[in-house]
């Protein structure tokens, strides 16, 4: 492959098929992440590349946190750039937005089940079309509401208002409103 490394990405769906939704797994994972009982956790899973929309996610969390101070974000993935410079760029964005204390970064996990169980919402804010939207499918398999960009394969995976919410790609205002809607009404998440 022309000297490039190949990296396997764990299949979160396989985890979901093996595990039941166990409150003790959710509680333990959230404790390890330093979350409080009433924190609302939005997660984004994906490589640290512009396509995945991390910057949109961060801007939306900054806006949403103004109304919901218990909002927290978790970003799981890796930085394929040569020296980790994209991750540093993302951390600089968090500092500029003054929300670095609300976001936790984790490297790829071999076992994604507990990560999905710890979430209140799974977010896939891609800014360019994804061919399928596997993370959205994993989130739904875990019984979590999913908010994703209205483009590419995501519009085939999510039925807006039925299995999650679709928002305009790159629109942090729309994403922020969808996150706060779920945070304000936890019973809404039970419908997904």
WOCORUR-V72111 format. One record per residue. OMEGA is omega in degrees with one decimal (999 if undefined). NEAR is the number of other C-alpha atoms within 8 Angstrom. Layout:
omega;near
OMEGA;NEAR
OMEGA;NEAR
//
This chain:
omega;near
175.9;4
175.9;3
179.8;4
177.7;5
174.0;5
-178.2;4
176.1;4
178.3;4
-178.6;5
-179.4;8
-179.3;7
178.3;10
178.0;9
177.2;7
-176.1;11
179.1;12
-176.9;7
-172.9;6
168.9;8
176.3;6
-176.1;7
-179.3;8
-178.3;6
176.4;6
177.6;11
-177.5;11
-179.1;9
179.7;8
178.8;11
177.1;11
179.1;9
178.6;7
178.9;7
-178.7;6
173.5;8
-175.5;7
-176.0;4
176.2;5
177.1;9
-173.2;10
173.4;12
-178.9;14
173.9;12
-179.0;13
178.1;10
178.0;9
178.8;10
177.1;12
-175.6;10
-179.3;8
-173.1;7
173.6;13
178.9;13
-178.2;12
177.0;9
178.3;11
-178.5;13
178.7;11
179.9;10
178.5;12
178.5;12
179.1;11
-178.0;10
-177.8;13
177.0;10
177.6;7
-174.9;7
-177.1;9
178.8;6
179.1;8
176.6;13
178.3;11
175.1;12
179.4;12
-178.2;12
178.4;14
177.5;12
-179.4;9
-179.1;11
178.3;8
-171.9;7
-174.8;5
178.5;4
-176.2;9
179.2;9
175.9;10
178.0;9
176.6;8
179.1;8
178.5;10
176.0;9
177.3;8
179.4;10
179.7;11
178.7;9
178.5;7
-179.3;10
177.3;8
-177.9;10
178.3;9
-178.3;6
-175.1;8
174.2;10
175.1;9
173.0;8
173.6;9
175.5;7
179.5;8
177.1;8
-176.2;5
-173.6;8
-177.8;11
179.9;11
178.3;10
178.4;8
-179.9;11
-178.0;11
-173.2;12
168.7;12
177.4;9
175.4;13
-176.0;15
175.6;13
-173.4;15
-177.3;14
-179.8;13
173.9;11
-177.1;9
171.8;8
-178.3;10
-175.8;7
-176.7;9
-175.8;11
-179.8;6
177.1;8
178.4;15
177.3;10
178.6;11
179.0;13
177.8;12
177.5;9
179.6;11
-178.6;7
173.2;14
-178.5;14
172.1;14
-176.6;16
177.4;14
-179.8;14
177.4;10
177.0;11
-178.3;11
-179.0;11
179.8;15
175.4;10
-177.3;8
-174.5;10
170.9;12
-174.1;11
179.8;8
179.5;7
-178.6;9
179.7;11
178.5;13
173.1;14
179.4;13
178.5;11
-179.5;10
177.8;11
-176.2;10
-177.2;9
177.3;10
-179.7;8
178.7;9
178.3;13
179.6;12
179.7;9
177.7;10
-179.3;12
177.2;11
178.3;8
-179.8;11
-178.0;9
-176.0;6
-179.4;8
179.5;8
177.5;6
-179.7;8
-179.2;10
179.7;6
-176.5;6
999;11
//
